Each structure stands twice: as C-alpha cells, then as structure tokens.
Amino acid sequence: MLWLFLPFVVILSGVVAYAADTIARKAGRKHLRWFGMRPKTTALVVAVLSGMGISAASLAAFLILNSSAVNTIAQADQLRPQLEALRKDIRAAQADRDRAQQEAARLREQQTAAQNALKAAQADLTDARAAQTRVQTQARALDTRVRELTAAQRTLETRAAQTRAKLQAAETSLKASQERAQNLDAQVVDLGARIALSEQETRSAQDRARDAQQNAEAAQTRAQVAQAAAQQAQTQARAAQAQAQQARTQIGALARDRAQADAALNAAQQKLSAAQQALKDAQAQQRAAQQARDSLRAERDRLSSERAALITARDQAARDRTRILTDLSALQLQQQQLRDSNEALRATLGRLQDEYSSSRAELSATRNTDLAYPRNDLVYAAVVPGVRNLDQFLTDAARSAATRGAKGSPAARLNPAARSALETKLRGLNASSFVQCRAAQNAAVGFPVDLICDARPNVVLYRAGQVIRRSTVNLGDLRRLQDQIGELVQDATLDLTSRGVPSEYVQGLDVGELVPLITRLNDRSGTVAVVGIAARTDVRPGSRVDLYAVLP
C-alpha cells in the first residue's frame, strides 16, 4: 500500500502545483481585489487556497476510496502496545529460561554431590556389613562356647545335686546314729543307776550279814532267826550278785553297742566331712563356672552391644541410604520437573515467537495490504444438525471467507485440536446446534483465515415479547435519558451475546424507534420510569434479533 501512496503523493504535488499556477494566472488576469488587497496579492492568496483545497480534496478522496488504510493505521497503533507486551513476555520467558537453566545446573551439582554421598554411604554400608558378618561369626563362636559352658554348668549342678543328696542322706544317718547314741546313753545311765542301787542293797545285805553274825554269838535264840535271815540274805546276795552280773553283762553289751555307734558316728562324720569337702569343691567349681559364665555373659553382652551398635549403624546407614535415595529421587523429580518446565518454557517461547512472528506478519500485512477479517470478526455462523454435518459447515465457512478475499486450501482453517473439541461438544449436545466461527487473528487479503469456533444448542432463549433486560431510568435530562436507554440496550445485547447470539445478529433501537420512545418518556409525569428491552420474535442463537422498547 505504501508503494502506491508515495507515487500518488508525488503526482498529487505536481497536479496541485499546475492547478494552483493555472488558477493564480486566471485570477491575475481578472485583476481581482479581495479585502482591499492588490491583484497580485489576491492572485497569490487564490493560488495558495487553491493548492490547499486541491490537496485536501485529493487526500479526502484517497481516504474515502481507501478507508481500509485508516483502519490499518488505527489497528497498527492498537497493535503496537500488544507487540511491546509480547516483547516483554519474550524477555520474561528468556529470563525464566535462564533461571531454569541455572537451577538445572545447580540441581545437577546437587545430584552429583548426592551421588557421591550415596557412593560413600554404600561403601560405609559394605564395611558395616563386613563388620556385622565378623561380629555374627564371633557371636556364633561365643554362643557355642556359652552352650558348652552351660552344659558343663548343668553337669556340675547335677553332680552338686547328687552330692547334696548324699550329704542329706549322710546327715539323716548321722542324726539317726546320734539319736541312737542318745538312747543308748540313756539306757546306760539307767543301768548304772540300777547297778548302784543293787550294790547299795548288796552292801546293806553284807552289813546286815555281818551284824547278824556278830549277834549270832550273842544270842543263840536268835541264831536260827539269824541263820534264816543269813540264808535269806545270802539268797538275796546271790540274787543281787546275779543281778549285778547281768547288769555287768548288759553294761558290756551297751559298751560294745556304744563303741559300734561311736565307730559308725566317726565313719558318718568322715563321710560328712568328705561330702562337705566334695560340696565345697563342687561349690568352688560352681563358682568358677559361674564366674566363667558371668565373664562369658559379659563378653556376650559386650558383643551383643557391639552387634546392636553395628545393627544401629547399619540401620542408620540404611536410613541414610533411603534418605539419600529419596533425596536423589526428589532431585531427579525436580530435575524432571525443571526439564518439563524448561520444555514448557521453550514451547511457550516458541509459541510467543510464533505469535510475535504472526503478529509482525499481520502488522506487516495490515500495513501493506487490506484485512479480510480483523481478529474476532465473525467469519461464518449457521445451524448444524449434527457432527456429521460439520464438514459441510466448514466448507461453507471457507466459501464465505473466500468471498471476503481470503485465499488458501481451504480459505478458512480449523486446527485439529479445535476441531476435535468442537466435535466432542457437538456429540455432547446431541441436538441441532448453532455454530459460529470467528477469526483467530487478523487475516489479510490473500491469506487463509484461522478459525475459532463455538457451539451452542439452538434452543429458544427468550420468547417473542419477553423482556430481556429491564431498568429504571431518570426523566428530565434528554441526553442523560438517551445514554441510559443506550446502556440498557447494550446490557441486553451483552446478555444475548453471552448466551450464544452473535453480536452481528442483534439489531438495536434505530433512530425511528428511539426518538418516539424518548418523546413518550419525556411526556410522562414523575422523575423515573421503568423501561424494558424485548425481541419481536423468538430469540435463538441462530436467529436474527430485532430489539424494541417495552413500557409498562
């Protein structure tokens, strides 16, 4: 467009110079006098005004004939802040990418350190396992030695129990011998008392015999009595001597029994001494075994403590390994997330670059050529009975875009992802739907149009005459009243467009309806009035909507 405008300006300058010079010569020949000026000055003023008028008329004609140039210049001014924003987004994305790369490098360093720590932990774990194996071998040897000593202790305890049983039997026999000896001593004491009594009676009898013999000479009369008494005494003496002999025999037997008892007691005491000595030896062996067992228990406890410490160290190493593996997994996850973020940033950067290139291409196209469709401009809209009719709808959309100057195969394009989403939505609606497609970006003449499409069920939104929006307006000021009615119409239009009716399908109040409405409201008494906006026919997303005002 610029290469056409510059020659036009050059040609226009020549035309203006020639035309102004011709008009000035004609004005000079006529000797015109304006405002009391000289003819020459008047001719100069006429020449200048003629040139200005011709230039203004030419420029106005050019702008009228090329209205798209004005729109292009305005849109270029509007796109300039967007380009600046895109440049800022690109710089921010590049900064994010640099930070992500730095973070990835730092995480790689942390991962290397973690791997080194993991290798060291694995080496420590190997050493701990080797130490644990050695300790387990020593523990098994000590357990074997403890079992052997326990068996020896049990043998000694069995021997000590047998010795204690023998000692108890010997003590029982000794107690029985002592009791027997005590009984014999009692019998000996009794026999001794009886012998002493018999001897005393014998001595008394001998004394009486001696007295009787002395008195026999004195008294013959008493001789027979004395002789009888003597015979009786002798008889008693012989009986006493027999009793004494029997007592002596019993005393001898008792002495022999006492000697046997003393011998048995000595033997029992010797056995008791031997048993006590054996018991002492067994107790000494038991104490030695107990000491050995205590020392082995202490050694076993020490080894158990070392084993527990090694197990604790192993568990700690395992926990450290688990923690390191967890940290490594977390670092790998963070690294993967950073990679994903980096890929996303790269994708975003690529998308922004594509959008920037597209925007630059659009801006360049809008500067150098006409636009077939500005961004978000309606390309095509129609009622689609089902998803099977989508291909025909897109064909009709491409045909409609071609009539506006878009070119391509096809002239209107819908990317696969957007088409898949549209097909899914049409299947979900499962009814006749109203589909409208708009330009995804500015499309220049001679280029294909990228579409963004949306589907709505083509159902009745409002019945004919049903109020869409209602509002209370203030009366009195006509300009303010007109603005309030305009805002009410805009609210109704916004309500319809939000429910799927294209804004291009909505016809607001024209001047022929607005002026009588304002007149009727102005004729009312009061300061406020309620005004509603309704449609003349049933409102559907795919139908044209003609709005009108409703007064109660």
ABEGO torsion letter per residue (X at the ends): XAAAAAAAAAAAAAAAAAAAAAAAAAAAAAGBBBGGBBAAAAAAAAAAAAAAAAAAAAAAAAAAABAAAAAAAAAAAAAAAAAAAAAAAAAAAAAAAAAAAAAAAAAAAAAAAAAAAAAAAAAAAAAAAAAAAAAAAAAAAAAAAAAAAAAAAAAAAAAAAAAAAAAAAAAAAAAAAAAAAAAAAAAAAAAAAAAAAAAAAAAAAAAAAAAAAAAAAABAAAAAAAAAAAAAAAAAAAAAAAAAAAAAAAAAAAAAAAAAAAAAAAAAAAAAAAAAAAAAAAAAAAAAAAAAAAAAAAAAAAAAAAAAAAAAAAAAAAAAAAAAAAAAAAAAAAAAAAAAAAAAAAAAAAAAAAAAAAAAAAAAAAAABBBABBBGBBABBBBBABAAAAAAAAAAAAAAAAAAGBBEOBABBBBAAAAAAAAAAAAAAGBBBBBBBBBABBBBBGBBBBBBBBBBBBBBABBBGBBABBBBBBBGBAAAAAAAAAAAAAAAAAAAAAAGBBAAABBBBBAAAAAAAAAAAAABBEABBBBBBBBABBBBAABBBBBBBBBX
